[in-house]
Each structure stands twice: as C-alpha cells, then as structure tokens.
Amino acid sequence: MGNVTVITGGTSGIGRAIVEKIAEHSSEGDKIIVNYGHNDQNARQLLISFEEELRSRIILIREDLSKYENIDPFCKKIKEKTDHIDWLVLNTGVGTYLPFEEYTFDLWDNIMRTNLSVPAFLIRELSELMAVNGNVILMASHAGQVPYSSSVVYGVTKAGLIFLARTLVKVLEKRRVSINAIAPGFIETRWQDGRSEESYERINKKIALHRFGEPSEVADLCWSVLNNDYLNGSVFEVHGGYNYF
C-alpha cells in the first residue's frame, strides 16, 4: 500500500516546494493529492515540471477552500481517490496588509475562515481516513507567535492554528495520529511581490542570517517532521533567527 499525501494550497510557493520534496522521495504506488483554489496555470506548470513517472503520482483537485460549502465536495473527491491518508498538510492561507482600522466584517471573516476554521473542519472530516501513525501538519507562521501590527487578522489566525495543533493532540490520540505546526518567518514567495528594497533591508537587519528564507527550506523541515512519528503537538520555527537583533 503506497504512501498517500494530501496537501492544500500546493501549486505555488511553500506548498509547491513541499509537493516537490515529497515527490522527489516518492515511490511507485504513492499518491500526492494536491489541492488548489483558482489558478489552473500554476497547476499545469507544477505537473509539467515533473518527469512522466513522477507526474503519474500527482492528483490535482481544484476546490476553493475559503468556503465551508466546499469542504464536503473536496473530502468526497479525496475519498474517491484513496481509502487512507498518511500525511495531511494544510497549507492554504490568505492575508491582508490593510490597516486594522480599515477592516470590514467580511474581510475578517474570510481570513479567519480560510486560515483557521476550514482547516479545523477538514481535519474533522478527514480524520477517519488517517492511517495509524499518520501525520498532520498545519502551516502556521512566526506572525502567530510575534505580533505584527501590519497583519493583525493573519497573525490571529496563525496563533489559532498553533493552538489548534496542540489541542487536537488529544482528539487524534485514539487514532495514533500526530499533529504539529510549522511557523515560517519571511519566505521568498509571491507574498513578497512588490516589497521595496528598503523593506527588504530593514527586515534583513532583524534576521540573524540577513536574508529571507526559500520555500525549499520550509519544505525540508516539513519533510523531517512528517517522517518523525514521535513529534506531536509541537511548533517548529524556520525564520533564520528573526528578532535576535
């Protein structure tokens, strides 16, 4: 029976790097079920980046996981593709740099729902498929541990994910499933598009390694956590030594 991974938000940035890492180490019979919400071009580019043998192990599922009503269709599609899940990586996330005083109820609700509530209910719905010694990873953020006034609601959701990982340890214990959170700092993804040189320089001065991280470095950490069955209820930071200066 092959290893089955489900990853949300898996066609760009950190998610894509995790898919590439898992595919690199995959074997015949393995499945990597990759969710994305909107961008078909990114999905196609991900597929064609693999050799044909690896490409055959990738299953793409387009479903907008910012909405509660799409949870059931998404889970139904997964159950049509596999009878078990070994690794579940919940990576979908959205944010805003709007000032707090400009927030609307809808903006707040959308980010809370996408980043925190939908992942919680996905775990509830998919837990019955999780294999013994399976692993769940929630993609949190350093912003969930250190407050940033420029991303209030984003930080609140990521703090919630960290607490969710710790809280669900007891819920998933009966199935011998582990759950952990990864908290990246500043990573070179599309989220940095449009950032000024002044902003890069200012932030890099606060990072001991004086650079932003690469998605592959987060993926390397994710791979290590997924392959260690004794890690449970923990938060793993990957931020290059941020706030040490």
C-alpha positions in Angstrom: 0.0 0.0 0.0 1.6 3.3 -1.1 2.0 6.4 0.9 -0.8 8.9 0.4 -0.3 12.7 1.0 -2.9 15.3 0.8 -1.7 18.9 0.7 -3.8 22.1 0.3 -2.6 25.1 -1.5 0.0 23.0 -3.2 0.7 24.6 -6.6 2.8 27.6 -5.6 5.2 29.0 -3.0 5.7 26.9 0.1 3.0 24.4 -0.9 4.6 23.7 -4.2 8.0 23.2 -2.6 6.5 20.6 -0.2 4.9 18.8 -3.1 8.3 18.7 -4.9 10.1 17.4 -1.8 7.6 14.6 -1.3 7.5 13.7 -5.0 11.3 13.6 -5.0 11.3 10.9 -2.3 8.2 9.1 -3.5 8.0 5.5 -4.7 5.8 3.6 -7.2 2.3 3.4 -5.8 2.5 6.6 -3.8 -0.1 9.3 -4.3 0.2 13.0 -3.8 -3.2 14.7 -3.8 -2.7 18.4 -4.4 -5.4 20.9 -3.9 -5.5 24.4 -5.4 -8.2 27.0 -5.4 -8.2 29.0 -8.7 -5.0 29.2 -10.7 -5.1 26.5 -13.4 -1.9 27.8 -14.9 0.1 27.2 -11.7 -1.4 23.7 -11.6 -0.3 22.9 -15.1 3.1 24.3 -14.5 3.5 22.1 -11.5 2.6 19.0 -13.4 4.8 19.6 -16.4 7.8 20.3 -14.1 7.9 16.6 -13.2 9.1 13.7 -15.3 6.3 11.5 -16.5 6.8 8.8 -13.8 6.5 11.4 -11.0 3.7 13.2 -12.8 1.6 10.0 -12.6 1.7 10.1 -8.8 0.2 13.6 -8.7 -3.6 14.0 -8.4 -4.9 17.6 -8.7 -8.1 18.7 -7.1 -9.4 22.1 -7.7 -11.6 23.3 -4.9 -11.8 26.8 -3.3 -11.2 26.0 0.4 -12.1 29.5 1.6 -15.7 28.4 1.8 -17.4 26.0 4.1 -19.6 24.6 1.4 -16.6 23.3 -0.5 -15.4 21.1 2.4 -17.7 18.2 1.7 -17.1 18.1 -2.1 -13.4 18.3 -1.5 -13.5 15.4 1.0 -15.7 13.4 -1.3 -13.2 13.7 -4.1 -10.4 12.6 -1.8 -12.4 9.5 -0.7 -12.9 8.6 -4.4 -9.1 8.6 -4.9 -7.9 6.8 -1.8 -9.0 4.8 1.2 -6.4 6.2 3.5 -4.2 9.3 4.2 -0.7 9.0 5.7 0.2 12.7 5.6 -2.1 15.7 5.6 -0.5 19.1 5.1 -2.9 22.1 5.5 -1.1 24.9 3.8 -3.8 27.2 2.3 -3.7 30.7 3.6 -4.6 34.3 2.8 -3.8 37.7 4.4 -4.0 41.4 4.2 -1.8 44.4 4.8 -4.7 46.8 5.3 -4.5 48.9 8.4 -6.7 47.4 11.2 -8.9 50.5 11.2 -9.9 49.7 7.6 -11.0 46.1 8.3 -14.5 45.1 7.4 -16.5 42.2 8.9 -16.3 40.4 5.6 -12.6 40.7 5.4 -12.1 39.5 8.9 -14.5 36.6 8.4 -12.9 35.5 5.1 -9.4 35.3 6.5 -10.5 33.6 9.7 -12.5 31.1 7.8 -9.8 30.3 5.2 -6.8 30.2 7.5 -8.3 28.6 10.7 -11.9 27.4 10.5 -11.8 25.4 7.3 -8.5 23.6 8.2 -10.1 22.6 11.5 -13.2 21.1 9.9 -11.0 19.4 7.2 -9.2 17.6 10.0 -12.6 16.6 11.5 -13.9 15.3 8.1 -10.6 13.5 7.1 -9.6 12.1 10.4 -11.4 8.8 9.7 -9.1 8.3 6.7 -5.9 8.9 8.6 -3.7 5.9 8.8 -2.2 4.7 12.1 1.0 6.7 12.7 -0.3 9.3 10.2 0.9 12.9 10.5 -0.9 16.2 10.1 0.9 19.5 9.6 -0.7 22.9 10.0 1.2 25.7 8.2 1.2 28.5 10.8 3.6 31.5 10.8 6.0 33.3 13.0 3.3 36.0 12.9 1.3 33.7 15.1 3.9 33.9 17.8 5.2 37.5 17.5 2.7 40.3 16.9 2.9 42.3 13.7 0.6 45.4 13.6 0.7 45.2 9.8 -1.1 41.9 9.7 -3.4 41.7 12.7 -6.0 39.2 11.5 -3.4 37.0 9.7 -1.4 36.7 13.0 -4.5 35.9 15.0 -5.4 33.0 12.6 -1.9 31.6 12.7 -1.8 31.8 16.5 -5.1 29.9 16.4 -3.5 27.2 14.2 -0.7 26.7 16.6 -3.2 26.3 19.5 -5.3 24.0 17.3 -2.3 21.7 16.7 -1.7 21.4 20.4 -5.3 21.0 21.3 -6.0 18.3 18.7 -3.3 16.0 20.0 -5.8 14.6 22.4 -8.5 14.3 19.8 -6.3 12.4 17.4 -4.6 10.3 20.0 -7.2 7.5 19.7 -6.2 7.0 16.1 -2.4 7.3 16.9 -2.2 10.3 14.5 0.3 13.1 15.3 -0.3 16.8 14.6 2.3 19.6 14.5 2.6 23.1 13.3 5.3 24.8 11.2 5.9 28.5 11.7 7.9 30.1 8.9 9.2 33.7 9.0 9.9 35.8 6.0 10.0 33.4 3.0 10.5 34.4 -0.7 7.1 33.7 -2.2 4.5 35.7 -4.1 3.6 37.3 -0.8 6.8 39.4 -1.2 5.8 40.7 -4.6 6.1 44.4 -4.7 8.2 44.7 -1.5 10.6 47.6 -1.7 14.4 47.3 -1.3 14.1 49.5 1.8 11.7 47.0 3.3 14.0 44.0 2.5 16.9 45.8 4.0 15.0 46.8 7.1 13.7 43.2 7.7 17.0 41.5 6.9 18.7 43.6 9.6 16.4 41.8 12.1 17.3 38.3 10.8 20.5 36.7 12.0 21.1 35.1 8.6 20.3 38.5 6.9 18.1 37.1 4.2 14.6 35.8 3.5 14.1 32.0 3.5 13.5 29.9 0.5 10.3 27.7 0.1 12.6 24.7 -0.2 14.0 25.3 3.3 10.5 25.2 4.7 9.8 22.0 2.7 12.9 20.4 4.1 11.6 21.0 7.6 8.2 19.7 6.7 9.7 16.5 5.3 11.6 15.9 8.5 8.5 16.4 10.7 6.4 14.1 8.5 9.0 11.4 8.8 9.3 11.5 12.6 6.4 9.7 14.3 7.4 10.9 17.8 6.9 14.6 17.0 3.5 15.6 18.3 1.9 18.8 19.5 5.0 20.8 18.6 5.7 24.1 16.8 8.7 24.2 14.5 10.1 27.6 13.6 12.0 28.4 10.5 12.9 32.1 10.4 16.6 32.4 10.1 17.0 33.9 13.6 14.4 36.6 13.3 14.1 39.2 16.1 17.5 38.3 17.5 18.7 41.8 16.6 
